[in-house]
Amino acid sequence: MSISNKRDSFNEINITPLTDIFLVLLIIMMVIAPLLDQQGLNLMIPTEHEAQKQEKEPKIITVNVSEKNEYLLNGTAVEAENLLSLIKESYQEQKDGLLIKAAQDSTHEAVVRVMDAAQQIGIQNISVLED
C-alpha cells in the first residue's frame, strides 16, 4: 500500500468544527437563560366587592369640537381662551380622563388645542373620537 492510497481513504471524522458550534451555542444559551427568568403580568381576578365598585360610571370630561371649531365642554359652550381653565376645573371632579369628540370637518388645530390644554393640566388618559 502506498502513501497516496492512505491519503485517499477517509477513516476519521473531524469533530473540531462541530465542537466549536456546540460551544458557541452553549455560551449563547448561558447569556440568554437569565433573561428568560422574568415574570409575566401579575393578573388578579377582582372579588365580587371590587367588581361592584368598578360598575360605577366613569367620570370622564367630554369636549366636543364642532365643524366651526367651537368647543362644548360637557355640553356647555366654551370659548377657546377659557378652555384650559374650565377643563382644569372639571378635572377636579372628573379624574378618569378626557374624551375629545371631533366633528369630521373640524381642524387639527382645534383638536390639538384641547390636547395641549389636557397635557398642561396633567391629564394622562386622552381619547379622540370622530363624531
C-alpha positions in Angstrom: 0.0 0.0 0.0 1.4 3.3 -1.0 1.2 6.6 0.8 -1.2 8.1 -1.8 -3.8 5.3 -1.0 -3.7 6.2 2.7 -4.4 9.8 1.9 -7.4 9.0 -0.3 -9.1 6.9 2.3 -11.2 8.8 4.8 -11.3 6.9 8.1 -12.0 9.5 10.7 -14.5 12.4 11.1 -13.0 15.7 12.2 -15.3 16.9 15.0 -13.5 20.1 15.8 -15.9 22.4 13.9 -18.9 20.6 15.4 -17.4 21.1 18.9 -16.9 24.8 18.2 -20.5 25.2 17.1 -21.8 23.5 20.3 -19.6 25.7 22.5 -20.9 28.8 20.8 -24.5 27.6 21.3 -23.8 26.8 24.9 -22.4 30.4 25.5 -25.4 31.9 23.8 -27.8 29.9 26.0 -25.9 30.8 29.2 -26.3 34.5 28.3 -30.0 34.3 27.3 -31.1 32.0 30.2 -31.1 34.7 32.9 -33.2 36.9 30.7 -35.9 34.3 30.3 -36.5 34.2 34.0 -38.5 37.4 34.0 -42.0 37.4 35.4 -45.1 38.0 33.2 -48.1 40.1 34.1 -49.5 39.6 37.6 -53.2 39.5 37.0 -55.7 39.3 39.8 -59.3 38.4 39.4 -61.4 41.0 41.1 -63.6 39.9 44.0 -67.3 40.5 43.9 -67.0 43.6 46.1 -64.4 45.1 43.8 -66.4 44.3 40.7 -69.4 46.2 42.2 -67.2 49.2 42.8 -66.0 49.2 39.2 -69.6 49.1 37.8 -70.0 52.8 38.7 -70.0 55.2 35.8 -66.6 56.6 35.0 -66.1 60.4 35.5 -64.8 61.5 32.1 -64.5 65.0 30.8 -66.1 65.3 27.3 -65.1 68.1 24.9 -66.9 68.3 21.6 -65.2 70.1 18.7 -67.8 71.3 16.1 -67.3 71.9 12.4 -66.8 75.6 13.1 -64.1 74.8 15.7 -66.4 75.7 18.6 -66.0 73.8 21.9 -68.6 72.2 24.1 -67.3 71.1 27.5 -69.7 68.5 29.0 -72.5 70.0 26.9 -71.7 73.7 27.7 -70.4 76.1 25.1 -66.8 77.3 25.9 -64.6 80.0 24.3 -61.1 78.8 23.2 -59.4 81.3 25.6 -61.3 79.8 28.6 -60.7 76.2 27.6 -57.7 75.5 29.8 -59.2 76.9 33.0 -62.6 75.2 32.5 -61.0 71.8 31.8 -58.9 72.3 34.9 -62.0 73.0 37.0 -63.7 69.9 35.6 -60.7 67.8 36.2 -61.0 68.4 39.9 -64.3 66.3 39.9 -63.8 64.1 36.8 -60.4 62.5 37.2 -60.9 59.4 34.9 -59.7 61.1 31.7 -60.7 63.3 28.7 -62.7 62.3 25.7 -62.5 64.6 22.6 -65.3 64.2 20.1 -64.2 65.9 17.0 -66.5 66.6 14.1 -65.3 65.3 10.8 -64.8 68.9 9.4 -63.1 70.3 12.4 -59.5 71.4 12.0 -56.5 69.6 13.6 -55.6 72.9 15.3 -58.8 72.9 17.3 -58.3 69.3 18.4 -54.6 69.8 19.3 -55.6 72.9 21.3 -57.7 70.6 23.6 -54.9 68.0 23.8 -52.4 70.7 24.8 -54.7 72.0 27.5 -55.1 68.5 28.8 -51.4 67.9 28.8 -50.7 71.2 30.7 -53.2 70.1 33.3 -51.6 66.7 33.6 -54.4 64.5 32.3 -52.9 61.1 31.3 -55.9 59.4 29.7 -56.9 61.2 26.5 -59.2 59.6 23.8 -60.2 61.1 20.5 -63.4 60.1 18.7 -64.5 61.3 15.3 -68.1 62.4 15.6 
